[in-house]
């Protein structure tokens, strides 16, 4: 992407499946937020990732919204990157 004519600001989706699931939810359980995979992504792309994103849809967002946001905020702070 360094050669792209459009400025890209890459944010990592914290859900393991993001938009690849057939249903509405990107994150179905708190366990699907894989801290090790997220850290590996950040480490494999130094300086490239500009933040994290989380869509608050689905049952876990409705039933465990506070826990989900708290978890993702912890990850955001750990990597010193913003959360969208």
Secondary structure as UniProt FT lines:
FT   TURN            2..3
FT   STRAND          11..13
FT   HELIX           18..20
FT   HELIX           30..32
FT   HELIX           35..44
FT   TURN            45..48
FT   STRAND          51..53
FT   HELIX           59..63
FT   HELIX           65..79
FT   STRAND          82..83
//
